[in-house]
Amino acid sequence: MDRRTFLAGAASTVALQLLGSGRLRADEILDADVRKAIDKGLDWLAGQQFKDGHWEGQGGQWSPPMTAIAGMSLLMEGSTMREGKFADRIRRAVDWLVDRVRPNGLIADPRSQIEAQRYMYGHGFGMLFLASVYGEEEDGDRRKKLEDVLTRAVDFCGKAQNSKGGWGYVSAADGNDFAEGSVTVTQMQGLRAARNAGIPVPKSVIDKARDYLEKCTFPDGQVGYYIGRRAITPGLTSAGVACMFNAGEYSSPVVKKWLNYCQSAITPLGSGGGRAGHDEYTHYYYAQCIYILGEEGYAKLYPDSKISERLTWSKYRAETFQHMVKSQNADGTWNSGTAWFNIGPVYVTAVYLAILQLDKGTLPIYQR
């Protein structure tokens, strides 16, 4: 039994123990529908990959981040570059991204006009995906090449950080020292994945990023778009919590403040209130937060809270997964909740697949 199979089995065993026999039959029925939705979504996503290994967003844009996000969904299925249903597609995605790493370490596609204006998104997600692959790579030559790529990517990321500790759409030098929250959390999670894989990441870079997010925080707990400006959705706040949880920081006052805000501001998918703007982005990170909390984490953070108010993975999972199964299109895709900023079905489908596959526990960045 390989490590991925063991982890997936262990996650299922723990989930059954936590849920208890009273809900087992209902969850088994739901799991069957969830597995079908995952399989349908993964098959569609795999079919959208170009022969050279990349994926694209709407209008042929956003190739590096779309390739990384789609690749993460295939990795979460349990496939690696060596084995599994999607091994060949993962290899091609890795090769495509590695071939586009510039001498300074930037992971970017120079062909895209939008990419030239927002290349740090692709860089952050590229680090996340390549680091997740590197942690499982056993071939000596490929491992050495990925180590070099990731080492340079981490170095570029540190140099691209702005004077306040955040990151903007482009490097601080190219963007007049501008930074904002969504790019910052993308870099933080990519750096954490690199560190999990054994790539050296300067502590000072992470410390400055944490300080930046704290400076972006409003009195009500919302993480703003940048210092002094509120965000248009609570997604940035949930992303901040996820990044802190990834780093093993669970109970600091600022994290608890962010989590309180998320609980009050984030509407469950399928709650009857309609789709909210960027809700796929919001729940991509929010689901990670609640998954890490599991069944007892919230109670440990807030021991005086009412049982009915506590966030638990089983409750979130039941509500959210049921909605995702019902809202999936016949071809396996999901629609965006944001008409005015629709990156396309590759993005939304990959994000939903990531949420649906958290229980598999295949990747360190998403594990409890």
C-alpha positions as CSV (number, residue, x, y, z in Angstrom):
1,M,0.0,0.0,0.0
2,D,1.5,3.4,-1.0
3,R,1.4,6.5,1.2
4,R,-1.4,8.1,-0.8
5,T,-3.7,5.1,-0.4
6,F,-2.9,4.8,3.3
7,L,-3.6,8.5,3.9
8,A,-6.9,8.3,2.0
9,G,-8.0,5.3,3.9
10,A,-7.0,6.8,7.2
11,A,-8.9,10.0,6.4
12,S,-12.0,7.9,5.6
13,T,-11.7,5.9,8.9
14,V,-11.4,9.1,10.9
15,A,-14.4,10.6,9.2
16,L,-16.5,7.6,9.9
17,Q,-15.5,7.6,13.6
18,L,-16.3,11.3,14.0
19,L,-19.6,11.2,12.2
20,G,-20.9,8.2,14.2
21,S,-23.1,5.3,13.1
22,G,-26.3,7.4,13.2
23,R,-25.4,9.3,10.0
24,L,-23.4,6.6,8.3
25,R,-26.1,5.5,5.8
26,A,-26.9,9.0,4.7
27,D,-23.2,9.8,4.2
28,E,-22.6,6.7,2.3
29,I,-25.4,7.7,-0.2
30,L,-23.9,11.2,-0.4
31,D,-20.4,9.8,-0.9
32,A,-21.6,7.8,-3.9
33,D,-23.0,10.9,-5.6
34,V,-19.9,12.9,-4.6
35,R,-17.6,10.2,-6.2
36,K,-19.6,10.4,-9.4
37,A,-19.4,14.2,-9.5
38,I,-15.6,14.1,-8.9
39,D,-15.1,11.5,-11.6
40,K,-17.2,13.4,-14.1
41,G,-15.5,16.7,-13.2
42,L,-12.0,15.2,-13.5
43,D,-12.7,13.6,-16.8
44,W,-14.0,16.9,-18.2
45,L,-11.0,18.7,-16.8
46,A,-8.5,16.2,-18.2
47,G,-10.2,16.6,-21.6
48,Q,-9.5,20.3,-21.6
49,Q,-5.8,20.0,-21.4
50,F,-3.9,21.0,-24.5
51,K,-1.4,18.5,-26.0
52,D,1.6,20.5,-24.8
53,G,0.3,20.1,-21.2
54,H,-1.3,23.5,-20.4
55,W,-4.9,24.6,-19.5
56,E,-6.4,28.0,-20.3
57,G,-8.9,30.3,-18.8
58,Q,-11.5,32.3,-20.7
59,G,-10.2,33.7,-24.0
60,G,-7.1,31.7,-23.9
61,Q,-5.7,33.6,-20.9
62,W,-4.3,32.7,-17.5
63,S,-2.4,29.6,-18.7
64,P,0.1,29.3,-15.8
65,P,-2.4,29.6,-12.9
66,M,-5.0,27.5,-14.8
67,T,-2.4,24.8,-15.4
68,A,-1.4,24.7,-11.8
69,I,-4.9,24.7,-10.4
70,A,-6.1,22.0,-12.8
71,G,-2.9,20.0,-12.0
72,M,-3.6,20.2,-8.3
73,S,-7.1,18.7,-8.8
74,L,-5.5,15.7,-10.6
75,L,-2.9,15.3,-7.9
76,M,-5.7,15.3,-5.3
77,E,-7.3,12.4,-7.1
78,G,-4.3,10.3,-6.1
79,S,-2.4,10.2,-9.3
80,T,1.3,11.2,-9.5
81,M,3.7,11.7,-12.3
82,R,4.6,8.0,-12.0
83,E,1.3,6.2,-11.6
84,G,-2.4,6.6,-11.6
85,K,-5.1,7.5,-14.1
86,F,-3.8,11.0,-14.7
87,A,-0.1,10.4,-14.5
88,D,0.6,11.4,-18.1
89,R,-1.4,14.6,-17.9
90,I,0.4,15.6,-14.6
91,R,3.8,15.0,-16.3
92,R,2.8,17.1,-19.2
93,A,1.5,19.9,-17.0
94,V,4.8,19.8,-14.9
95,D,6.9,19.9,-18.1
96,W,4.9,22.8,-19.5
97,L,5.3,24.9,-16.4
98,V,9.0,24.0,-15.9
99,D,9.8,25.0,-19.5
100,R,8.4,28.4,-18.8
101,V,10.5,29.2,-15.7
102,R,12.7,32.2,-16.5
103,P,16.3,32.4,-15.4
104,N,15.3,34.7,-12.5
105,G,12.9,32.0,-11.2
106,L,9.6,33.6,-12.4
107,I,7.0,31.0,-13.5
108,A,5.2,32.8,-16.3
109,D,4.0,32.6,-19.8
110,P,5.4,35.5,-21.9
111,R,2.9,35.1,-24.7
112,S,-0.1,36.4,-22.7
113,Q,-0.8,40.1,-22.4
114,I,-2.9,39.6,-19.3
115,E,-0.1,37.4,-17.9
116,A,2.4,40.2,-18.3
117,Q,0.2,42.4,-16.2
118,R,-0.6,39.8,-13.4
119,Y,2.2,37.3,-13.5
120,M,2.4,36.8,-9.7
121,Y,-0.8,34.7,-9.6
122,G,0.7,32.2,-12.0
123,H,3.9,32.2,-10.0
124,G,2.2,31.5,-6.7
125,F,0.0,28.7,-8.0
126,G,2.9,27.4,-10.0
127,M,5.0,27.0,-6.8
128,L,2.1,25.3,-5.1
129,F,1.7,22.7,-7.8
130,L,5.3,22.0,-8.5
131,A,6.1,21.8,-4.8
132,S,3.3,19.3,-4.4
133,V,4.7,17.2,-7.3
134,Y,8.3,17.5,-6.0
135,G,7.4,16.0,-2.6
136,E,6.4,12.8,-4.4
137,E,9.1,12.7,-7.1
138,E,11.5,9.7,-6.8
139,D,13.3,10.0,-10.1
140,G,16.7,11.5,-9.3
141,D,17.1,13.7,-12.4
142,R,13.6,15.1,-12.4
143,R,13.8,15.7,-8.6
144,K,17.0,17.6,-9.1
145,K,15.5,19.7,-11.8
146,L,12.4,20.5,-9.8
147,E,14.5,21.4,-6.8
148,D,16.4,23.9,-8.9
149,V,13.2,25.4,-10.3
150,L,11.6,25.7,-6.9
151,T,14.7,27.1,-5.2
152,R,14.8,29.9,-7.9
153,A,11.0,30.4,-7.7
154,V,11.2,30.9,-3.9
155,D,14.1,33.3,-4.3
156,F,12.2,35.3,-6.9
157,C,9.1,35.4,-4.7
158,G,11.2,36.9,-1.8
159,K,12.6,39.6,-4.1
160,A,9.2,40.4,-5.5
161,Q,7.8,41.1,-2.0
162,N,6.9,44.8,-1.4
163,S,8.2,47.0,1.4
164,K,5.2,46.3,3.6
165,G,5.4,42.5,3.2
166,G,2.8,41.8,0.6
167,W,2.7,41.0,-3.1
168,G,1.0,42.7,-6.0
169,Y,0.0,41.5,-9.5
170,V,3.6,41.9,-10.5
171,S,6.8,42.2,-8.5
172,A,7.4,45.2,-6.2
173,A,9.9,46.6,-8.7
174,D,7.6,46.3,-11.7
175,G,4.5,47.5,-9.8
176,N,5.7,50.5,-7.9
177,D,5.7,48.6,-4.6
178,F,2.0,47.9,-4.8
179,A,0.6,44.9,-2.9
180,E,-2.9,43.4,-2.3
181,G,-4.3,40.5,-0.3
182,S,-5.3,37.9,-2.9
183,V,-1.9,37.8,-4.5
184,T,-0.3,37.8,-1.1
185,V,-2.1,34.7,0.1
186,T,-1.4,32.9,-3.2
187,Q,2.4,33.5,-2.6
188,M,2.1,32.4,1.1
189,Q,0.5,29.1,0.2
190,G,2.9,28.4,-2.6
191,L,5.8,29.2,-0.2
192,R,4.3,26.9,2.4
193,A,4.0,24.1,-0.1
194,A,7.7,24.6,-1.0
195,R,8.7,24.5,2.6
196,N,6.7,21.4,3.2
197,A,8.6,19.7,0.3
198,G,11.9,20.6,1.9
199,I,12.8,23.8,-0.1
200,P,14.4,26.5,2.1
201,V,12.1,29.4,2.6
202,P,13.4,32.5,4.5
203,K,11.4,32.9,7.7
204,S,11.7,36.7,7.3
205,V,9.6,36.5,4.1
206,I,6.8,34.7,5.8
207,D,6.9,36.9,8.9
208,K,6.6,40.0,6.8
209,A,3.7,38.5,4.9
210,R,1.9,37.8,8.1
211,D,2.5,41.3,9.3
212,Y,1.1,42.6,6.0
213,L,-2.2,40.7,6.4
214,E,-2.5,41.9,10.0
215,K,-2.1,45.5,8.8
216,C,-4.8,44.8,6.2
217,T,-7.2,43.7,9.0
218,F,-10.2,46.0,9.9
219,P,-11.7,46.1,13.4
220,D,-14.5,43.7,12.5
221,G,-11.9,41.1,11.5
222,Q,-12.1,41.5,7.7
223,V,-8.9,41.2,5.8
224,G,-9.0,44.1,3.3
225,Y,-8.0,44.2,-0.4
226,Y,-5.0,46.2,0.7
227,I,-4.1,48.3,3.7
228,G,-7.0,50.7,4.4
229,R,-9.3,49.4,1.7
230,R,-12.0,46.8,2.4
231,A,-12.4,43.7,0.2
232,I,-15.5,43.1,-1.9
233,T,-16.0,39.6,-0.5
234,P,-14.9,37.7,2.6
235,G,-12.8,35.4,0.5
236,L,-9.5,37.2,1.4
237,T,-10.2,36.7,5.1
238,S,-10.9,32.9,4.7
239,A,-7.7,32.7,2.6
240,G,-5.8,34.4,5.4
241,V,-7.1,31.9,7.9
242,A,-6.1,29.0,5.6
243,C,-2.6,30.3,5.2
244,M,-2.2,30.6,9.0
245,F,-3.6,27.1,9.5
246,N,-1.1,25.8,6.9
247,A,1.7,27.4,8.9
248,G,0.4,25.7,12.1
249,E,-0.9,28.9,13.6
250,Y,-4.3,28.1,14.9
251,S,-5.1,30.1,18.1
252,S,-3.5,33.6,17.7
253,P,-5.9,36.5,18.4
254,V,-5.8,37.7,14.8
255,V,-6.6,34.2,13.4
256,K,-9.5,33.9,15.7
257,K,-10.7,37.4,14.8
258,W,-10.5,36.4,11.1
259,L,-12.4,33.2,11.7
260,N,-15.1,35.0,13.6
261,Y,-15.6,37.4,10.7
262,C,-15.7,34.5,8.2
263,Q,-18.4,32.7,10.2
264,S,-20.6,35.8,10.2
265,A,-20.0,36.9,6.6
266,I,-19.7,33.7,4.5
267,T,-23.0,32.3,3.2
268,P,-23.1,28.5,2.7
269,L,-23.3,27.4,-0.9
270,G,-26.8,26.4,-1.8
271,S,-28.3,28.3,1.2
272,G,-31.1,29.7,-0.9
273,G,-29.7,33.2,-1.1
274,G,-28.3,32.9,-4.6
275,R,-24.7,32.9,-5.7
276,A,-22.3,35.5,-4.2
277,G,-19.5,37.1,-6.2
278,H,-16.3,35.1,-6.1
279,D,-17.9,32.5,-3.9
280,E,-15.9,29.7,-5.5
281,Y,-12.7,31.6,-4.4
282,T,-14.2,32.1,-1.0
283,H,-15.1,28.5,-0.4
284,Y,-11.8,27.2,-1.9
285,Y,-10.1,28.6,1.2
286,Y,-13.0,28.4,3.6
287,A,-13.4,24.7,3.0
288,Q,-9.7,24.2,3.8
289,C,-10.1,26.1,7.1
290,I,-13.1,24.0,8.2
291,Y,-11.5,20.8,7.0
292,I,-8.4,21.5,9.1
293,L,-10.7,22.3,12.1
294,G,-12.4,18.9,11.7
295,E,-14.9,18.1,14.3
296,E,-13.3,19.3,17.5
297,G,-11.0,22.2,16.3
298,Y,-13.5,24.9,16.7
299,A,-14.5,23.8,20.2
300,K,-10.9,23.9,21.2
301,L,-10.5,27.5,19.9
302,Y,-13.8,28.6,21.4
303,P,-14.5,26.4,24.4
304,D,-17.3,28.6,25.6
305,S,-19.2,28.6,22.3
306,K,-22.6,27.0,21.9
307,I,-22.6,23.6,20.3
308,S,-25.1,24.8,17.7
309,E,-22.7,27.6,16.6
310,R,-19.7,25.5,16.2
311,L,-18.2,25.0,12.7
312,T,-17.5,21.3,12.0
313,W,-16.4,19.6,8.8
314,S,-19.2,17.1,8.8
315,K,-21.8,19.9,8.8
316,Y,-20.1,22.0,6.2
317,R,-19.4,19.0,4.1
318,A,-23.1,17.8,4.1
319,E,-24.4,21.3,3.1
320,T,-21.8,22.2,0.6
321,F,-21.2,18.9,-1.1
322,Q,-25.0,18.3,-1.6
323,H,-25.2,21.7,-3.4
324,M,-22.1,21.0,-5.5
325,V,-23.5,17.6,-6.7
326,K,-26.9,19.2,-7.6
327,S,-25.4,22.2,-9.3
328,Q,-22.9,20.3,-11.5
329,N,-23.6,20.6,-15.2
330,A,-24.2,17.5,-17.4
331,D,-20.7,17.8,-18.9
332,G,-19.0,17.7,-15.5
333,T,-18.4,21.5,-15.1
334,W,-19.6,24.1,-12.7
335,N,-20.6,27.7,-13.5
336,S,-19.0,30.8,-12.0
337,G,-20.9,32.9,-9.5
338,T,-19.4,36.1,-10.9
339,A,-20.6,37.1,-14.4
340,W,-18.4,40.2,-14.5
341,F,-15.2,38.4,-13.7
342,N,-15.7,34.9,-15.2
343,I,-12.3,33.3,-15.6
344,G,-14.0,30.2,-17.1
345,P,-15.1,26.7,-16.3
346,V,-11.6,25.3,-15.9
347,Y,-11.0,27.5,-12.9
348,V,-14.4,26.9,-11.2
349,T,-14.4,23.2,-11.9
350,A,-10.8,22.7,-10.6
351,V,-11.7,24.7,-7.4
352,Y,-14.8,22.7,-6.7
353,L,-12.9,19.5,-7.3
354,A,-10.3,20.6,-4.8
355,I,-13.0,21.1,-2.2
356,L,-14.7,17.8,-3.0
357,Q,-11.4,15.9,-2.7
358,L,-10.1,17.3,0.6
359,D,-11.1,14.1,2.5
360,K,-8.7,12.1,0.4
361,G,-5.8,13.7,2.3
362,T,-3.4,13.3,-0.6
363,L,-1.4,16.5,-0.5
364,P,0.4,17.9,2.6
365,I,-0.7,21.5,2.0
366,Y,-4.4,20.4,2.5
367,Q,-3.9,17.9,5.3
368,R,-4.9,18.4,8.9
